């Protein structure tokens, strides 16, 4: 049987939901499918890269020379696609999928997949809206398949047209509730007698950290023993730390930074908060649900994110604080939750099987 050669095209390969999806797919599909990567930026120190590199995955970095004009970047990508003789080019660059897939079309690639991972609120400047409209038209012209990680992401990139949803995934067994790891992590961070709220996300406007800090300040008024763990980093990290200082909650907030493995913190936590303003599909919330945590999700996010023990709330700090306090003493059997996530179709094995079938059809 002929091996199907697939090229994943991303902007960069470092740390993020898109990279996690792509690396998980590349390492889980059967040998009948080979997945390579073409990226503009590559972090060779990331664990995701090291894992794929050890498996023999090929990475192309285009362009070789920094600072080139965008059209020359596309020409560099065209040469990668043409020389690789790929059966499928699968673009994960959202609005720029059209340019990527036009290169693939010109290179003679028969299957060209546009994959939407993005979220958007639609409030763009005039010229940005023109650019987006042109890119959407180019996607329609160049793509043979329209995919999305969620209904929200698909409508954002494609409008109301038809597209196929390919679930994001987690390794359910890895995030399954582990009482021993919970006790170990809580002891390590001196959280044994605390009610722990956890959040995972890049420090950027969309993740809405300022709101979460406001909520936590309200929670502390009723429960001074509560603690907030923030996992991630990003351009707004210093601003968010300063805001925590202004609220006088720094001593009860743990800024954990980027973590190679978030499972220990999810095991140690008692609740997961996800107040994002927009999300393509928040995979961190699925990891939290797999670990058995009750999850608070912002109203307006894709409702398919709410699988088990999840609550969708309007972005009102008092409502969030009240719900957090009401869940403090609710007992949840966390052990079966990973299996429920798997049965819901959000496990890595299920998505890898779907991808393999799609690529070989």
N, C-alpha and C positions, 0 to 999 in steps of 0.2 A: 504493500500500500504506500502510495506517495505521501511523503511528509509535507504538510501544509506550512508554508513559511509566512509568518505574520510579522509586520513591523509596527510597533507601538511608537507613536510620535508624541512627545511631551515637550513642554517648555524647559523644564529642569527636572532633575532627579535628585531629590534630597530627602526631606521629611514632609509628609503630607498625606491627605486622604487619597488623592489621585495616584501618588506613587505607591501607596499601600495596596490599592486595588490592582494596579498593573503588576507589581512584583508578586503579589499573591497569585494572580492568574498565571504568570509566567512560570512560577515554580510548581503549579498544581495541575496544569493541563497534561494530558497523556503524551507519550513520545510521538504520537502521530501529528502533533502540532508543535512547531518551534516558534518561539516569540523572541525577537530582537528589539532593541530600543534605539531610537534616534532622538537626541536631546540637544538643546542649546547650551545647557549648563549641567554639569555632573559633579556631585559631591561624592568622591571616592571614599570618604570616611564614613558615610552613612551605612548603617547595618543592613539596610535593604539592598544597597549596591553590593556589599561584600557577600551577602548570601547568594545573589544571582550570579555574581562573578565566579563564585566557587562552583556553581552548577554549569558554567560554560556559556552563559548568556552573553551575546555580543552587544556592545554599546558603541554607537556612532555619535560623535560630538560634532555638531554643525552650528555655525561655521567654525573653522579652526582659528581664524583671526578675529579677536574681539573688536566690536565697534563697526562691523560691516553694515551697509545699508540693508534694509529688510528684503528687498528684491534679490540681493546677492545671497542672503540667508536661504531664500527659497531655492535659488539655483544650486546651492550646496546640498540642500535636502533632496532636490531632484536627482542629483548625481548619486546620492546614497541609495535612493529607491531604485533607480535604473540599474545600478551595478549589482544590487542584491537580488534581483529577479524574484520579487515577493509576489505571493498569491493574493495577499490581503495587506492593505495599509489601514491601520486603526488609529485614528487621530483623537487625542485626549486634550486638545488645546482650546476647547470651547469656541469662542467667537472666531478664532483663527483657524478652525477646522477647515473652512472653505479653501484657504490658501494652501494648506497641507494637501488636501485631497485633489486640488487642481494639479499639483505637482504629480501626484500618483496617477491621475487620469492621463496626463501628458506622457508619463512614463509607461503607459500601457497596462497598469494594474487593473484587473477586472473587478475586484471587490474593494470598495472604499467606504469605510465605516466612520461616521461622525458620532462621537460619544459626548454627551452633555453631562458634566459634573458640577456645573455652576449653579449659583443662585443669584437673583437680581431683584431689586425693588422697582426697576423701571424709571427711576429718577436720574436721567443722564442729561448732560449738557447737549445743546442742539447738534453740534458737530459730532459728538460721540454717538448720538442717535442715528445720524446719517451713516457713520462708519459701521455701526451694528447692523443696520438695514442692508447695507451692501454685502456684509459678511454672511448674513443669513441667506441672501439670494445666491451667493457663491456656494454655500453649503448645499442648497437645493440643486444647483447645477452639477456639482462635482461628486456628491455622495451617492452611493448605491443603497446604503443602509443608514437609518437614523436610529441611534440608541440613546438612552438616558438612564441615569442612576435612579431617577424618581420622576413622578409625574410633574412635580414642580420644576425640576431642572429641564425636562423635555419641553414644557410649555414656554419656559424662559428662552430657550435657544431656537425652538422650531415653531413657536406659536401653537395654533390649535390643530396642526396636521398630525398625521399618524406617525408614531415612533414606538420602538420596542423598549420596554423597561428591563434592564439587566440589574438585578439586585446587587448592591454593595454587600460585603460579607465580613464576617469575623471568624476567627478560629474558635468556635464555641467551647471546645474542650479546654483551650488555654485560659479562657476567662471564667470557666465554671467555678462556682463558689468553693473556696478552700479555707476552712476554719483555722487551720494551722498557720497559713500564710497571713490571714487576717490578724491573728494574735501577735505574730512576729512583727508585722509592719506597725501595728498600733503601739507596741512596746518600743520599737526603734524610734518612733517619732513622738513618744510620750503622749499618746492619744487614748490610753486605756480607759480613762474615765470621761471621755468627751463624746458629744454627738457630732459626727464628722460629715460635712457637706463637701462634695467633690465636683470639680469642673475640669474638663479637658478641652483646650482650644487655643489656637494662635491668638496672641494679644493684638487684635485688630478691631476696628469699629464694628464689624459684622457680628462678632462674638458677644458684644454687649457686656463687657466686664464691669463697667461703671454701675450699670443697673444691678448686677449681681452683688456688688459691694454694698450698695444701698439696701438691698434685701437683707444681706447678712448683718448689717448694722441694726436693722429692725429686729432680727432674730435674737441678737445678743441682749437686747433690752429685756427679753423674757427668759433667755437661757444663756447666761454668761459663760457656761461651760462649752458652748458650741465652738466648732473650729471649721475654717474654710480652707480647703486645699486647692490651689490653682496650678494646673499642670500645663506647661507650654511656655512659649517665648514669642517675641515679635516686636514690631516697630513701636507699639504703644506700651511696652512693658514698664518703662520708667514712669510714664504718665499715670499708669494704673497704680503703681506702688505709691506714688505721691498722693493719689486720691485716697488710698487706704490710710495713709498717714493723716490726711486731713479729717478723716472720719474717726481717727484714733482707734483703729482696729488692726493695726499692723501686727501687734503681739499675738493676735489670735488668727492670723492669716498666714498660711504656709505657701510661699512661692517656690514650687518644686522645680521649675525650669522644664526643659525638654527631657523626657524620660524614654529610654530605650524600650521599657516595658511598663505600661501603665497598670497592669493587672494587680500588683501589690497594693496600690493606692485604692483601686476599686474594691478590693477585698476588705480593706481597712475602713472604707467609708460606710455611712449609714443612709446616704441619699445622694443622688446625682442631679445637678441643676444645669439646664441647657437653655439659657434665655436668648439665643441668637436672634438677630434681626432678620437674617436670611441664611439659608443653607441649601445646597444642592441635595445632600442627604447626609445628615450628621452621623457618621459611623461610630463616633465615640459614644453616642447614646445607646447604640446597639450593643457595644461592648459592656456598657454599664448594666443594661438589662440582662445580658447573658450572665453577669456576675450576681444577679438577683437584687440589684438595687432598685428602690422606687425612683422614678425619674420624673422631673418636672420639665416640660417642654413648652416653649413659647408658642402662643397662638399665632397662626400664620405659617408655621413650618409644615412640611409634608406630613400628613396624618399617618402615613404608613410607618413613620418612625416610632409611633406609639404601639408597641407590640404587647408587652406585659407590664403590669404595675406602673403604668405611665399616666401622667395627668397633664392635659393641655390647658394652659392658663393665659389670660390676657396679661400684658406687661404692666402690671400694677404692683409696686413693691409691697404694699400691704397685703394684697391677695397672696403673693408668693410667700411672704413671711408667715402668714397664718397657716397656709397649707404645709409648709415645712414643719412648723411646730405641731400641727395636728398629726403628722406622720411619725413623729419622734418615737412614740411608744407603740406603733403598729408593728406587730410581728409578722414577718414574711418568711415563708419557707424558701430559702434561696437556692437550695440544692437542685431542684428540677428545672430551674430557669434556662440554663444553657441548652438543655434538650428542647425546650419550647422554642427558643430562637432558631435552633436547627430545623425543627419541624415547620417553622414559618418560612423557610427558604432563604435564610440569611447566613448560612454556614458556607465556608470556603469550598467544601467538597461539592455542594449543590451548584454553586455558581460556576465552578470549574467544569462541571459536567455540561451545563448549559452552553458555556463558551465553546467547548470542544465540539458540540453538536452544531452550533452555528457556524463555526469555522470550516467544518468538513462537509457541510451540506452542499 
